[in-house]
């Protein structure tokens, strides 16, 4: 739990871009669970995920991720990126905060150019207090991070081992964050994963008013990089008319030569297409 922060856990399914979360847990096992929950939801939302941790912690994360996010596929497509602290921040001792800020801006820009709607970061902060030299410097780091993330719309969770901090230090760090990252994973209704070949998304689960804009956001991001987007719908178990209308609207806005293809369409979606008559010349449906 977060010490000194009286806030409920964030809803990762509807996490606003730029949200700066914290996890202060007693020991690595709890932090591993928080990291897996945050990363799993970020991948399910179609965002690019950067996990900053040791090689051993990264291996633990991969083993803990739920099957529906396909960790090996996320690594292959670049949707999941694993990095050490030094690799992510450019230094073992990140005393140049301006350089760190520039690095995050570049990473956020690269994520969007690569066809992802946004970037989320989960970082193990085990070494940061010792590297910066004092808890006050950690607080200043986190304050800078909050402002930066709101500016560039990158969401994150900072993962601290509370046993390494005094209670007053933990409370000060917690207050610099927007809220708490949940430890318990409530699976999202739908998962939207990036696919490179063919270019597009693999969609699974249920699509309705609660998540149709998330799907639209992911499709628009892929289309901004390459305007021919294939949606693999084989694992979709429900889609409402509003979601289908969103897909038609996206397809209609694409430039000439662009299209959204609905591939491996399940019966539930074909029936919806027949009932609604929703169609467009740039919304293709495989036979």
Secondary structure, DSSP 8 states (H G I E B T S, - for coil): --TT----B--GGG--TT-EEEEEESSHHHHHHHHHHHHHHHHHTT-EEEEE--HHHHHHHHHHS-GGG-HHHHHHHTSEEEE-HHHHHSSSS---HHHHHHHHHHHHHHHHHTT-S-EEEEEE-TTHHHHHSSHHHHHHHHHHHHHHHHHHT-EEEEEEEGGGS-HHHHHHHHHTSSEE--SS----SEEEEEETTTTEEEEEEEESTTTHHHHHHHHHHHHHH-SEEEEEEEEEEEE-HHHHHHHHHHHHTS-TT-EEEEES--HHHHHHHHHH---BTTEEE--
